[in-house]
Amino acid sequence: SMYATSNSYMLDNGISSTEQIKFILTHPFQYLKVLIYTTIANFEFYFFTVFGRNLGNYTIQLASIIPVIYAFILAFSPFLEKHKIELKKETKISIIIIFTLIYCLIETGLYLVWTKIGANIIEGVQGRYFIPIVFLIPMLFIDKKNELHFKNRRFWISLCLLFINFLAVYRIFKYFNY
C-alpha cells in the first residue's frame, strides 16, 4: 500500500524520475542553481531538524535554544580534548568532497522522487537525512594545537546536556499534559 500511495502522489503532482533525470542531464547548471537555492532557502529548517527541534511527527516543538546548544557543543567538540593526530590537508579535502557528494545525493534523491519536474526548490528533504554527515564538519578542525582550556569543562558540558534533556522532557510531559 505504501508503494501505491507513493505512486499516486507522484502521479497527482506530475513527478517523473525519468523526466527529472533528463532535466538534470540537459540542464546541469540550472540544477546546480536549484541545489544552491534549496540550500539557502531551507538552511534554517535543516539546521533545526538536524539538531532535533521537533519531536514526533513535528508535533512536539522544543525551544529554539536546544538545537543551538547542541550545535554549539558539536562545533566546539574538536577543541575540547587534546588530539594525538593532525589531519593532513588531503584528508580534509577528502572530507569536504565526501560531505558535498553525500549532500548532493540526498538532495538529488528527493529531487527525483518528490519534486515536480523543473521545480526551483527541492521538496521533501528533512534535516534528519544529514545527521550521519554533520559529524564530518567538526573533523575538519581536529588539530594537535587546537585545545580550549577551561576549568571543569566536562562538568560544564555535562551540565549543559542535562539542561537540554531536562527541557526536552519538560516539553514532552507538557505536550501529554502530565
N, C-alpha and C positions, 0 to 999 in steps of 0.2 A: 504493500500500500504506500510505503514511503516513495518508491520509485514512481508510482502513478501520480502522487502529489507533486513531486519534483517535475515530472514531465508536464503536468497540467500548468504548473507555474511558468515553466519555460514557454509553453505554447501560448498561454494567456498574455505574456509580457513580451512576446516577439524575440525570444532569446534563442540563438542558434550557435552552438560551439563552433561548428564548421564555418559559418559566416564570420564569427569573431576572429578565428584563426586567419581567414583570408584578409580581414581588415587589418590585423596586426602585421601580416606579411607584406601587404601592399602599401601600408601607411605607417612604417616603423617610427618616424619622428612624431607623427600625430599620437601614436600610442605612448611614446616617451613623455609627451606633454600631458597625457591622461594620467600616467603614473605620478608625475610631479604634482599636478593639480590635486589629485586624490590625496597624496601625502600631506600637502599643505592644508587642504580643506578638512581632513579628518585627523590631523595630528593630535588635537586635544582629546578627541574621542578615543583614539588609540592609546594615548598616554593613560587616561583614567581607567580604561578597560584592561590594559596590561597589568596595572598595579591594583586592580580589584576594588573599584569604587562601587560597583553594582554587584549584589549577590543575588542568587537565584536567577530567575528569568527577568532580570532588570527590575525586580520588584522591591528589593531592599537596597536603598541607596545610602552608602556610608558618607561621612563628612569628607569634603574635598581634601582635608589635611592628611588623611590616612594614606592615599596613594602618593602624595607629595613626600611624606616622611619615608615611605618605602623606597621611593626613587632616590631620595637623598642618601639613605643608607647604602643602596646599591651603588650609587655614583662614588661614594667615598670608600667603599669596601676595598679597593686595591691599595688604599693608603693607610689602612688600619692595622696592618701587620707588616713585619719585615719579610721581604722576599729573598729567597736564595738565588733566584734566577732573574734574568732580564731577557725579555723577548726581543729577538732580532727584528730589524726593520722589515725584512722579508716576511716574517711571521705575522707582524702587524698588518702588512698589506694583504696577506692571505686572509686574515680575519675580516678585514673590511670587504674584500671581494666575496667571501662566503656569506657574510651578513647581507650584502646588497643582492646577491643572487637569490638567496632564500626569500628575502623580502619581495623581490620581483616575481618569484614563482608563486608566492602566496597571493599576491595581488592579481597575477595573470590567471591563476586557477579560478578565482571568483569572477574575474572579468569574462572568462569563457562560459561559465555556467550560471551566473546570477545577474549579469548586466546586459542591458539592451545593446543591440549592435550599434557600434559607433558612438556610444554614450561618452560624455566628457568626464564622468566620475565613476569609479568602480564601486559597485554596490555589494553589500553583504560581508565585507571584511570586518572582523572584530579584533580587538586588541589581544585577546587570548591566543590568537594564532601566532603571535610574535613572542610569547613567553619563552619558548626554547632558544630563541636567538638574542633576546635582550641581554642575556648574560655575557654575550661576546663583547659588548661595548666596554665594560669595565676592564676586561682583559687587556685592552689596548694600553692601559695605564700602569700595568704591572712593571715595576722597576725596583732595583735594589736600593735606590736613593729616595724613593717616594714613600715616606712613612710619616704620618702625623703622630706627634707625641702629645698626649694629654692624659692627665691623671685619671685613673679608673675608667678607661674607655670601655672595657667590657661591661662594667656596671651600667654606664650611661646608655649604651646600645641596648642592653637587656631591658632597662627601664623604658626606653622608647618603644621597644617591641611589645612589652607588657601593656603600655598605654594604648598602643594601636589596637591590640587584641581586646582590651577592655572596652574600647569604643565600639568595636565591631560587635562584640557580644551584647553590649547595651542596645545597639540598633536592632539586632535580631530579636532580642526579648521585647523591645518596644513594638516591633512590627507584629509580633504574635500576641501582643497585649498581655504579657505575663507580669 
